[in-house]
Amino acid sequence: MLPKEKDAIPAETVENDNKLSIEIAEKRKQVKSPQKDPPKERKLSKRKKSIDQPPCIDNYDSSNVNRPSMRELIGAKKLNENIELKVRLLPSFQKRLRSSSTASSLKSFDRTSGSFGWITGVLLRCILGILGATLFLRMSWLGGQAGLLLGACVIFLSFVVAMLTAISMSAIATNGEVKGGGCYYLISRSLGPEFGGSIGLIFYVANTVNASMNCVGLAEAIVFMLKDHGWTLIDGGTNDVRIYAFTVCLLLQCIIFIGTQFESKTQILLMVSLIVAMATNVVGTFLPPNAYQANRGITGYSWATARANLLPDFSNGQTFITVFGVYFPAMTGIMAGASMSGDLKDPSTSIPRGTILAILITTSIYALAMVLTTVTVVRDATGVSPPVFSNVTGKFIPPKCAAKHTCPFGLANDYQVMLLQGAFTPLVLMGIVASTLSSASGCLIGAPRVFQALCGDGIYPYLKFFSKGHGSNNEPYRAYVLTFIIASLMIFIGDLNLISIIITNFFLAAFAITNFACFDATQANSPGFRPGFRFYNKWLSLFGSVLCITIMFVLSWITALITFGIFILLFIYIRTKKSDINWGSSTQANSYRNALMGLLKLSQIEEHVKNYRPQLLVLTGNPSARQDLVDFAYAISKGQNLMICGHVVPVSMCAFICFLLWFGYAFSRIFDICPLLVLRNECSFDPQLFFEVLLQYPPSVAATACIKKLNVDFTQWLNEHRIKAFYCAVANRSLRTGVQSLLQTVGLGKMQPNILLMGFKMSWLNKCLTDIDEVNDYIGVIRDAFESNMSLCIFRNRNDGFDQSVNLQSPDDYLFLKLPDLMLSDVKSSLSDDFSRGEFTRAKRPTTPTKSPKGSFFLIHISAAFSRPSRSTENFSRIFAVAPFPPSASSSSRNPSTSSGPFMKDPSLKKQKRTTTKFTTKVKDGVIDVWWLYDDGGLTLLIPYLLSCQASYLQGAELRFFTISRNPMNVDEEHQKMERLLKKFRIDFSQVTVLCDEVEQQLYQETTLPVAHKELVASPLYLLWLELLSRDLPPTFLVRGNQTSVLTFYS
């Protein structure tokens, strides 16, 4: 929100005359109901009234939702409309504040609504886009090469492809309001930015080249007419075509620059000219040919001519596929109406109605043109004498030049047949000009608008320059210039057939993606896909997509591979860029559907030991503060197994955390322009004023709101650190009951944890002296895991622990450390250390960590050891649990390595940078010692094997196994059995050692217990045993299976 100046504050409150008091206010937008009379309020009581609103279309606009929240409904009142906060700013910041306000006000832009209906906006544009240069310059040639029957097949195949695509496009276009961008907008909002951005750029280039093709077609007709009269510019051939085509393209671009309204009026004039030309040509077929026409193969309506042209007779290397490649670009004009979607009054209705009707009309015109020429003109003519027919059989007798395909005239050789056949040649020429100009102008207008929408979505950041529009209609002048440059370059090819082959594959790719988009959206069965156009079928759409791809490869497999290569490169670029774009695509809907179907199918599959997967429930507490524990657990799961980060949040702290969350939001909103405003000494900060404002919005004490916020923030944290895991938090008064809730509820179907992973409790001795209940809860979690038939693991990170919360402080977090101690002093819970240690942070680990010293190793002990994440006992009044900032805050301020000010020199940050990569840095020549003392089902063998596999920081580490022998006389036999068992399990090892000394065996038995019996072993004594087992050792992992086999040597 923009700041507004306010009256000066009283003099007694001013400390410096150079300081100015301003008021920053954020007002909620009021959405007026379309009803004339306001709805009557429903009385809840004498003092409270309902604030529920009647159904309103404005509430379903994602950018303008004004419904009351559930909290407001429960309280039966709305929050205050204004948030007011007085901040004293220094004069050095006033000027920048005002300038930023002015700049922000200039960014608002409201485009006017569309002005075209379905006839002028879609029908006429599609007809004029389809009826291009091919109609008058290639239909006669198509009939001469393919014949009447096969030519009809070419037209029908193109009609099928175009109609299937139009049906799919209609279904997508009627599934909600359509904005500017045409084909790109439909595909991107249906399949997502990856598909839309890739095919959108290809579609833009194809339309631009199509404009070049139509300009070249018009230039060919002009050169032919002038050459007949002996007029040439350079050579009367390709060079002349290039010059005339460039001139036509430049003229059209000048007309377009005037505006779309003026261009729309010229479209009507071109349509009239086209109708007159077609009528003139039809009339000309009924007139008897003169000598000039007869010498060039025109016979009038003749059964003999029709029979001679019935079957194909390809020449000069032409085939059915090449003929189809020349004709099909004419049907690409079906996207002309969709490309103008931003200028239509009702795109959802106009696009399907106008497009389908245009396809039917234009296909009939093309078929009529081919039939009229094939029954009135012979295939080959000399230009010297009229065609000759047999007096006996009545069949056409080809001239001698036909044998070598060197005849200059006739259907198969002359592109100007329809021009010669017309009743009045100038009118036919006017039709050629109209058809080519209309198609070219449609492409030169539609392509820039598609490109403008593509650039405006920010998919390609470097093309953002072309998204800017001008005028009330947001005309893309910059995109116009780029389109003109590309079209001019393609014009210099000078060959209509060659240009048509280039763009055919591009258009077919766009058609294929459009059909697939409709199929995918239907296949997802999403309730949000409710198209108003009902005459579609997902299997027809899929057939249309496969048909387009097949035609692409049949036409030219090299060009098809190039097209797909370009598409894949663009797709990968957009996917790896990971732009924050969410359009609710069918790809997302399919992800949900596939996950649901997979879970339902998995629930019906009987478990088998060969399919066992370790599914971890890791008691991480705050994951950002215990990143080492999260990283180590992820080294086991690797994203291929289920991993859930469990967090028990004390109920007594929910109100405090909600306050912190709201405080962070309010502070970041107030200093939205400069997050480090206070730290840069550009304004003075008065905490009392903040608390006065925050009292107007008391934080919710509901645990659900706190848990929901934590789930969102820490799920984002896991994604940012590329950890494929889930975060699950529960609110409870104690750790044990909270973990019990996790054990009972976490998971879905067969996707439930079977291993509980905890960190070693480093502060157990202090807790035994100060809070024995917390120690009992810790041991109780161990017993609860066994009672739940879960495997249990404890990880001790030497004597360092896991908590790195002190090292994660950033400049933003520093502001929260300034909170009064009084707010935190009354919080007492057995979970206080779990929640208090470690604020929320988004600092990312280095992408290229340094390697660990050579010869480092990892130790795994097998014992009855169980724990939870480490928790230290530092002064709680100096730290806090979570302080997530809104997405608009600068991410660089959360990264200690990029922070400014005194935090850059904080040595704790450097230490944190090294320690948080300990379990992500590859270890060279690592060693894992596995002490397999008791048979727990094989989990002790499986986990070190997973740690030594790929995608783990211990990849390639050596495995050394240690076990015990109950009979000292059979040590060698036990050794051989162990080696044989490991080989059957297909686990590589470097050494197997069997303990045989009775003293060593007795010592180990005295320091290890399978299970801590609650009636025989006290909690402090049990923790003392664990301490003696793992003190002064390398990172130690204590494992206990649930007595169920997880390994098998059977195939």
N, C-alpha and C positions, 0 to 999 in steps of 0.2 A: 504494500500500500504506500501511497505517496504521502510524505509528511505535509502538514498544513501549519502555517504560522499562526501563532496565538498571541494574545496580549502579553505584554511584558510582566514578569512576576514582580511581586512587591519588593521594594528596595531593601527591606530588612532581610530578605532571603538571598540577596545577590551578594556574592563575595567578590566579584570582579566585574567592572563595568564592561569589559570586553566580552563577557559571557552572555550568551543569549539562551532564553528558555523557549523551547518549542514543544509541541505536543504531537506525539505519534499516535494516530488512531487507525484502527482497522474496523471497518464497518461491513457488516454482512449485507450482501445484495438482496434486495427485496424483490421477490418474483410475484407479480400481480396476477391474480386469477382472472381467466378470461370471462368469468361470469360477471354480470352487471351488478348483482346484489351479493354482498358477502354472505357466506354460509352462516347459519345460526350455530352458536357454540353450544355443545352439549354440557349441561351442568353436572359436575361430579358431586358438588356439595354447595353449600351456601357461599363459600369463599373461593372454591376452585372451579375452574372451567377447563374444558377440553381444548387442547391446542392442535388436535388432529386436523389435517387438511383434506378436503375432498380431492378426488382424482383430477390431476392437472397434467397436461402434456409437457409443460415446462419441467416437471419433476423427473422426466425420463430423458432429459438432455444431460449427458454426462458432464457437461461443462457448467451446468446451472441447476444444481439440486438444492432445494431449500426445505426439505422435510425436517421436522423436528426429530431429534435423536431419541433413542429409547430412554435415556436418562431424563431428558426433558419431559417425555410423556409420563414417566413414573412420577416425576416431581410436579407434573401438571403446570409447569411454567417454563418459559423460555429464559435462556441466559441473557445477560445484559447485551444490548446491541453494540456497545462500544467498549473497547479496551483502551484505557487512557493511562499514559505513563509519562511523567515529566523527567526529561533528561537534560542536564545542563551541558551544552556543547560549546567547545572553544570556537572562536571565529575561523580558525584554520580549516575547520571541517564544514562550516556553513555553506561556503561556496560550492564545494563538491556535492553536498547534499542536495542543493537546489538544482545544480546541473544534472545530476542523476535523475531528479524528479522530472525535469523537462524531457530528458531523453526517454524515460519510461512512458511518458504520455504520448510521445510520437509513435510508439510501437503499435498502438491500437489501430486496428484496421477492420472495417466491416464491409465486406463485399456485398454488392447489390444482388438481389435474387435473380434467378434466370428469367429470360424473357421469351424463349422459344417454346412453341408447342410441339406436339409429336409430328405434325405434318412438315412444317418448315424446319424444325430442329433435327428430326431424325429421318422421316420418310424421304424428303427431297434430297437431303445430304447423302443418304445411303444410295438412292437411285443414281444420283450424279456421280457418286464415288465409284459405283460399280460399272456404270456405262462410261468407260474410258476409251482410250485409244484402241483397245482390242476390238471393240464393236465394229468400227469401220475399216480398220487396217489389218485385222488378223482373222476374222471369222470366215471370210472367203478362203483364205489360205488354209485354215483348219479343216474346212470341208474338202478342199482339194487333196490334202495329205492323208487325212484319216477316213475320208468318205462319209457318206450320210449316216450309216449305222454306227461306225466306231466314233464318229464325231458326236453323235447323240450320247454315246457312252461317256465321252469326255465331259460333256456338259452335265450329264446326270451325276457323275461321280463328284464333280465340283459342287453341284447343288446339294448332294447328301452331306458333304463335309461342311459346307456353309450353313445348312439348315440345322444340323446337329450342334454346331458351335453357337448358332443364334439361340437355339432352345436352351442350351446350358447357360449362355450369357443372360438370357431373360430370367432364368431361375435365380441366378445370383443377384441380378440387378433389382429384382422385386423383393429381396430379403432385407429391406430397410432402405433408408434414404441413400442416394448415390450422389457423391460430390464430384468435383472436377478430377480428371485423370483417365476417364474411359476404361479401356481394357486393363490398364495398369491398376487403377483403383479397385476394380472388381477382383482381380487376382490377388492383389496384396492383402485386401481385407478378408479374403476367403482362405488363402493358403499361407499367408504370413509375409513378412518383409523379404525373406530370402527368395521365395518364388517370385513375388511381385517385383522386387527390385531387379532381379536378373532378367526376367522376361520383359519388364517395362523398358529397359534400355534397348533390348533387341527390337522390340516393337517400335520404338521411336526411330531407330535407324531404318527399319523396314519401310515405315511410312515416308520417311524422307527420301529414300531411294525410289519409292513408288511415284513420288512427285516428279523425280527426274525422268522416270520411264514415260510418264504421260507428256512431259515437255518434249522429249525426244520424238514421241509418236506424232505430235503436232508438227514438229520441225520436219519430219520425213514427208508429211503431206504437203507442206509448203514448198519444200525443195522439189518434189515431184511436179507440182503445178508450174513452178517457175522454170523448171528445166524443159518442160514441154513447150514453153514459149521462148526458149533459148536464153533465159536469164540465169546467171550463176554468180555467186560471190567469189569463191576461191576455186573449187574443183567440181562443184555441182554434186558432191557426194557427202562423205562423213564430216568433213570440216565445215561445210555449209550447215549441216544438221546441228553441229555443236553450237555454232554462232546463233542460229535461230532459236534453239532450245534455251540457251542462256538468256537471250533477250526476253523470251516468253516468261521464264522463271523470274526474272527481275521485274517485269511488268506485274505479274501476279503478287509478288512480295510488296510492291508499292501499294497495290489495292488493299492488301491485308492490313498494312500499316495504318490505313485510313480508319479501319474499325470493322468489327464483325457485323454491325448493323448494315453498313454499306455493302459489305461482301454478301450478306444474306439477300439483299435486293438483286444483286447481280446473279445470284444462284437461280432466282426465278426467271430472269431473262435467258440464262443459259438453258434452263429446262424447256422453255418455249422453243428455243432454237433447235434443241435436240428432237423434240416432237415433230417439228416441221421437217427436219432432215430425214427422219425415219419415214414419215408419210411420203416424202418425195421419192425416196428409194423404193418404197413399195409400189408406188404408181409407176415408176420407171420400169419395173419388171413386167408390167402388162403392155408396155409400148413396144412396137416392133423395133428391133435394133437396126441402126443405120450401118453403112458399110464400115465406118471406122470401128464401131462397136463389134460388128461381126468378125472383122479381122482379128480382134483381140479376144475372141472366144465366146462372146455373148450370143446366145441362140434364142432367148426367150423361153417360155415354158415348153418343155419338151420331155416326153417320156424316155426317149433315147438318151438325152443328156442326164436325166435322173438315174437311169439304169447304169450308165457309164461311171457315174460318181457314187454308186451305192456302196462299193467296197473300198477298202483303203489301198493306197498306192504310194507308199512313202518313198521319198527321194532325198538326195543330198544328206544322207545319214540321219534322217528324221525317224522317230519311232513314236509309239503311242505315248510313252513317258515324256518325251521332249515336247510333243504337241500339248500334252496336259500342262507341262511346266510353263508354256507360253500363255495358255488360256487362264490358268488358275489365278494369277495375280489380279485379274479383273474382279474376282469374287472377294478379294480382301477388303473391298470398300464397305463391307457389312459393319466394320468397326467405326465408320465415319460418324454415325449418330452417337455411339457410346463415347467417342472422344470429346464430344461437346456436352457431356453430362453436366458439367458445372454451369452451363448456360441454359439448361432446360428448366421449365416450370415444374414439371413432375417427371423426373428421370425414371422412376420405377415403373411408370405406366407407359411413357413415351418410347423407351428403348425397345421393349419386346414387341409392342404393336407396330412401330415404324420399321424395325429391322426385318421382321418376318415378312411383312407385306412387301417390302422392297426386294427381298430375295425372290419372292414369287414373281413379281412383275419383271424384274431384270432378267431372270432365267428364261422367262417366256420370250423376251425380246431377243436375247442371244440365240435361242433355239430357232426363232423365226428368221433371223438374219442368216443363219447357216443354211436353213432349208431353202430359202429363196435363192441363194447363190448356187447351191448344188443342183438345183433343178433348172437353172437358166443359163449356166456358164459351164463350158467344158473344162477339163483339167489342164490341157495343154493347147496352146495356139501359137502360130508363127508371127502374127501381126501383119502378115502380107496377104494371106488368103483366108476366107472363112472356114469354119470347121466342115469336115466331110463325113457324111453318114452313108452306110451301105444301103443300096437300093433293094437288096434281097432281104437282109435281116433287120435293117434299120438301125444297126449298131453304129456307134461312133468309131471312126477310123482315125487313130492317133497319127499325127504327123511324124516325119522321120526324126525330128529333133527330140521327140518324146522318148525314144529308145535310150538316148544318152542323157536325158534330163537336161537338155540345153535350151529348151524353148523359153523365150523371154516373157510370154504372156500366158494367161489361163489362171485357173484357181490356184494351182500348186506353185506358181512362179511370180504372179503379180499381186502386190499388196493393195493396189488401187482399184480393184474390181468394183467395189460398191460405189466408189467415186465416179466411175465411168457409167455405171448402170443407172444412176439416178436420172429422174425426169429433167431436173434442172441442176446442173453441176454446182453452181455457186451455193445453192441451198444445202447440198450435201456437204460441201466444204465447210459451210457454216456449222453444220452438225458435228463434223470432225473437230472443229475448233471448240465448239461448246462442250463436247464430251471430254476432250483432253484438258481444257481449262477447268472444268468443274472437278474432275478427279484430282488434278494437280493442286488446285486451291484447297480442296478438302483435306489433302494430306499436309499442305503447308500450314493450314490452320490447326488441324487436329494434333499433328506431331508435336509442335511446340507446347501445347497445353498438357499433353501427356508428360513431356519432359519437365515442364514447370511443376506439375504435381509430384513427380518423382523426386526432383531436387528439393521441393518444399518439405518433404517428409524426413529429410536429413539422413537418408540411407547412404548416400554418397556425400560425405561432408565437403569434399573439394568442389562439388558442383552446386553448392548452396547459392552461389552468385546468380545462377540462372533462375532461381525461384522467385525473384522479385518481380512484381507486376506493377503496372502503371494505369492510372485512370480509374474510373468508376467500375469498369469491367475487369480490372486486374489483368490487362493485356500483357502477355509475356514477350515484350519487345526484345529482351536479351536472347530468349530462346528462338525468336524469329530470325535474328541475325545468324545464330549458329546453324539453324536449319537451312537457311539460304546458302551458307558456305558449303555444308555437306552436300546439298543437292547440286550445287554448281560443280563440285568435284566429280560427282557421279555422272553428270551430263557429258563430261569430256570423254566418256567411254564411247558414246555415239552410236551404240548398237542396241536396238530395242530388245531383241531376243536375249542377248547376253545379260542385260540389266534385269530382265524378268526372271531369269534363272537364279540370279543372285538373291532376289528378295523372296522368291517362292518358299525357300526353306525357312526363312525368318518368320514369314507369316504362318506357315504350317506349325512351327514351334509355338507361336502364340496361340493358335487355335487348339493345339494339343493340350497346353497348360490350362486353357479356359475350360475345355471339356473335363479335364481331370479335376479341376477345382470344384465343379458341380458334383462329380462323382464322390470326391473325398468329403465334401460337406454333407452329402446325403448319407454316405456310409458311416459317418461319425454318429448319426442318430442324435444329434444335439437338439435339445428343445429350442435353442435359439435360431435354428434354421427352419424358418416358416415362410417360404417364398409365396408371394401372391400369385405368381404364374404356376399353375398346377399341371400343365401339360409337358411334363418332363419325366425322364426315367434315368436312374443312375447307371443302368447297364447300357443304355443308349449313349450316355455321356462317355462311359468307359470305352465303348466301341468307337466312338468318334475320336477319342484321344489316341487309341491304338492305330486307327486308320490314318490319322495325320502323320504319326511317326513312321508308319510303314511307307507311306507315299514319299516322305522325306528321303528315306534311304533308297527307295527305288528310283527316284528322280536323279539323285547324285549322292552316293554314299560318302564321298569325300566332303562335299558341302555340308551334309548332315552331321558328319563327325566334327567339322569345324564349328558348326552352330552349337552342338552339344558341348564342345570344349569351351566355347565362350560362356555358355550358360553355367557350366560347372564352376569355372573360375570365378564368375561373378557371385554365384551361390556361396562358394567357400569364403570369399572375401566378406560378404555380408554376415555370414554365420560366425566367422571368427571375430569380426568387429564387435559383435554383441551389443548392438545399440539398444537402449532402453525403450523399445517399442512393443506395445501390447495392443493388438487389434482384435483379440478374441478369434483367432483363426481356427479353421477346421483341423489344422495340425495339432493344436492344443486340445481340441475336443477328442481327437483320436487317441492322444496320449492318455487321457482319462479313461476312455473306453477300453483301450488295450490293457491298461493296468487293472481295471475292474474285472475284465474277462479273464486275465491271467490269474488274479487272486482267486476268483471263483473256481477256475480249473485246477489251480494248485490245491485248493481245499479238498478236492476229490481224489487227489493222488496219495496213495499210501506211502508212508515214509520208508526209506531204505537206507542202509548204512552207506552205500556207494554214493548217494546223493546228499550226504550230510554236509551242511555248511555251518560254520561258526557264525552265529547271529548274536552280536554283542549289544548289551545294555551297559553303557559306560557312565558311571556316576561322576560326571565331570564338574558338576556345579556350574559355575560360570565358565563356558568354554574358552572365552577370550583370555581369561586369567590362567587357565591350565592348558595351554596350547600343546605343551609337551605330551601330556596324557592323551589328548585328542590325536596328535600325530602318531603316537605309538600304536594306539588302537586302530588307526587308519592303515598303518603298515600291515596289520593283520587282515583287515577286511578288504583293503585296496579298491573299494568301490564295487567289488564283486559279491560282497556279502553284506547282510543287513548290519547297520551300525546306528545306534540310537544314543544320543547324548542326553542323559537324564539329569534333571535339575530339580531339587526339592527347595521350594521357596517358602520361607517362614510366613505364616499368615499374619503374624504381628508386624511384619515389615511391609506388607502390601500397601498400606496407606502411605508409608514413607517413600516407597518406590514410586507410587503414582505421583506423589508430590515432586520427586526428582524429575520424572518424565515431563510433567507439566512445566516445571521450572525451566528445563532445558528448551522446551518448545517456545515458551514465552520469551526467553532471553534471545534465542536465535531469530525469532520473528522481529523483535525490536531492533536488533543489530543485523538485519538481513543484508544491508548494503555492505557492511564490513564486519565480519565475525570477530576480528581481533581489535575492535574499536577501543575497548578499554585498555588492552595491553599496549596499544600504540599511543596511549596518553592523549587521545584526541577527544575524549569526553570524560567527565567524572561520573563515577558509579556510586549510587546511594542505595545500599541494600534495603533500607527501610521503605523507600518508595516502591521497590519491587514487591515486598511482602504485602504492602497495602493493596497493590493491584491484584496479587494472587489470592487475597482473601475474597475477592469477588467471585472467584472460580475455585471453590474448595475441591481438592483432588478426591477422586472416588476411592472409597475404602474397599471396594469389591475386589476379591482376589481374582475373579475371572478376568477383569479388565487388565490387571497386571500381568497375568499369565499369557493372555492373548498378545499383549505388546511384546513380551519377551520372546514368544514363539516367532513373531514376525522378524524381530531384530536379529536374533541369533540364527535363524534360518538364512537370512541374508548374509550374516557373517560367515557361515559355513560355505555358502556359495562363492563368496568373494575369495576365500582361501582354497577353493577348489577341493573341498572335502565332501565326498558323496556320502552324506549321513543325514540323519534326522535329529531334530532337537525337540525334546518333550519336557515340559515343566509341569509340576504339580505344586499346589499350595497346601502346606500342612504345618502343624505346630511342632512336629519333631521329625528328625531324620528317618527314624525307623518306620513310623506309620506312613511317611511320604514314600519311602522305597517300597513298602508293602503295596501302596496304591499303584506304583509303577509296575511292580511284578504282576499285579492282577489285571491291569488294563492296557499296558503298552503292547502294540502289535495288532495285527489283523489277520485272522485265519491262520495259515501256516507261517506267515511272516511275523513270527514272534521270537523274541530273544531266547536263546538257550544258554547264554553265558553272561554272568554278571561280572564286569570288570571294574575294579576299584583301585584307588591310589592308597599307598600306605599312609597311616596316620602318624605323622611326624611329631605331633604335639601330644601324644598320648600320656607322657609322664606328667606334664603340667596339668592336663585335664584330670588326671587321677587325683591330683591335689586340690583342684579348684572346682571341678564339675564332673563328678563321677557318673552322673546320669548320661552325659554325652558319650562317655566310654562304653557304658552298657548298651546304649543305642547302637553304637558302632559294631559291637559284638553281636547284638541282636539282628542286625542286617545280615550277618554271615549265616546265622541259624535260619533266618527266613528264606535265604537263597537255597539252602539245602532242603528245607521243607517244601519249597516250590519245585524241587527236582531240577534245579539249574546247576550248571557248572559254575565254578567260582575262580576268579583270578585276582591276584594282588600285584601291583607293580610299584616297586620302590626305586626311585631315581637317585641312587646312592644316598647321600645325606643332604642332598640339595632340596628335595621336595619338588613340587610342580608349580607352586603359586608364584607367578610373575607379575602380580597386579601392581606392585610398587613401581616396577620398571615400565609400565604402560602409560604413564601420565603424559598427556599431550597438552598444548595450550588451552584447548577447549575444556579438557578435564580439570585444569587448574582452577577454572572459575567455580567449579562445583566443590573443590576442596576448601573453598572459602566459606562454606555454609556454617552457620553457628553451631557450636558443639551441643547447645541445648536441644537442638532438633534430634540429635542422635543418641543422647545419653540414656533415654528411657527404653531403648530397644534391648530386650534380653530374650534370648532364645538359644536352644541348643544348636541351632543352625546359623547363629549370627556370624560365625567365622566363615561358614560356607558361602554365605551370600555377600558378606561385606568385602571379602578379598577380591579385588579385581573389578575395575569398571569396564563397561562395554567399549571396545576399541575396534577400529577398522584398519589398523596398521597391517599392511601386507608384508609377508616374509620376502626376503630377497629372492629373485628369480634364479640367480646363479650363485648358490651358496658355496663357500669354500669347503674343500675336502678335509676330512678328519685326519688326524695323525695316523701314520701307518702302524698297523698292528693292534689297533683298538679292538676290544672284544665285548661280547654281551654274555651275561650269565643268567641261566634259568634254573631256579631251584624248584623242586617238587616237594610240596609240604602242605600241611593243613593251614595255610595262611590266607587270610581274607581281610579286606580293608575297604576303605572309601577314599575319595580324593583328599589329598593333603590339605590341611587347614591350619594356618598360623594364627597367632593370638596377639597381633599388634593392636595398638590403640585404635578402636573402632571409630572414634570421633574424627580421625584424620583421613579416613577413606570411605568409599561408598561402593554400591553394588553395580548399578547400571546407569549410564548417562547417555543414551542414544540421542543423536541429533537428527533433525529432519533431513530428508534427502537433499535439500537445497544447500545444506552447509558444505563447505569446502572439504573435500576428502584429504587434501594435502595437510590440513591442520591436524588431522588425526594420525598422521604418519610421523613417528618420532624422527625418522631420518630426514624429513623435509621440513621440520618445524623451524620457525624463526625465533629469535629472542634468546633468552637464557636457557631454554630447553635444549637447544642444540649442543650446549656444552655440558649437559648433565651426563656424568659418566654412567649412571644407571641405565640410560637409554642404550649405550653401546653394549653393555652387558646383556641387556634384554635381546638385542639383535642377534647375539651369538647363541644364547641359550634357547631361543624359540625355534632355532633351526637344527637342534641337536638330533632330532629323530626324523629329519627330512634330508639330511646330508648323507650322501652315499659313503659307506664305510669300506675302506680298502683292506683286504686281508682280514676280514672279521671272523670271529670265533664265537660259537654258541655252545656253551656247556649245558647239557641236558641231564639233570639228575632224575632218572625214572626209578623211583623207589617203590612205589605201590601202583598196582594196576587199577587205573581209574576209567578205563575204556579206551585209552589211546589218545586222549586230548593232549597229553603232555608231549607226544610225538608230533601231532598234527600242527600245533601252533609254531614250534620252531621251524618246521618244514616250510610253512607259509611265510615266515619271516625271512627265510633264505631264498625265496623265489623272486621273480621280477616284480618291479614296482614297489619294492621295499628298500629301506635304507640299508638293510643287511643283505642285500642281494649277493648271492655267491658265497656267503659265509660258510665256514666249515662247521660241521656238527660233530660234537664229541659227546658220547653217551656214557653215563655212569649209572650203575645199578648195584644191588646188593645180592648176596647169596646167603640163604638161610643155613646152608650146609657148607662149611669151609672146605670139606673134602671134595666137593664137586665144582670148584671154581672154573676149571677149564671147560667142563661140560656146560655150565651156565653161560660162559663166554661164547661158546659156539652156538648155543641156542639163541642168544641175543642177536648175534650177527645174522643168523639164518632168518630170524623173525624180521629184522630191519630190511633185509634184502627182499623178503616176500612183500613187505609193505612198500617196496620201491622207494626207499628213503636213503639217499646217499649219506655216508658218514665217513669220517676220517679216523675215528678211534672209538673203541668200546672198552670200558674199564669196569671190572667187577670187584667190589669191595669184599674182602674176605677176612680182614683182621677183626677179631672179636671185640677188641677195645674200640676201634673206630665204629663198628656197628652199634655197640652199646651207647657210645657217645651220641651218635646220630639219633638213636631211638629216644634218648633223653631230651633232645632238643627239637623234636618234631612230633606232631600229633596229627592224625588224619582229620579228626573233628574235635572241636572244643565242646565237650559236654557241659551243658549249662549247670549241672548239679555237682560236677567234680572239679571244674576248672573255672576259677574266677576270671573276670575280664582283665584286670590289670596283670595277672600272672600270664594269661595267654598272650597279651600284647608284649610282655617281656620276652617270651619265647620267640615271638616273631622278630623282635628287635635284635636278639642275639643271633638269629639265623641270618639276617640280612645286613647287619651293621658293617660298615667299612668295606663293602663289596661293590663291584661294578653294578650297573643297573640290573636289578634282580626281579624276575617275574615268577610269582608263586602260583601254581596251577593245581586245581582239583576238579576232576571230572565228576560226572553224576552217575558213574558206574554203568554207563551205557556205551556200547562200542561205537566208535566214530571212524574206525579203520577196518578194512578187510583186505585179505590178499586173494580173494576170489574175483574173477572177471565178471 
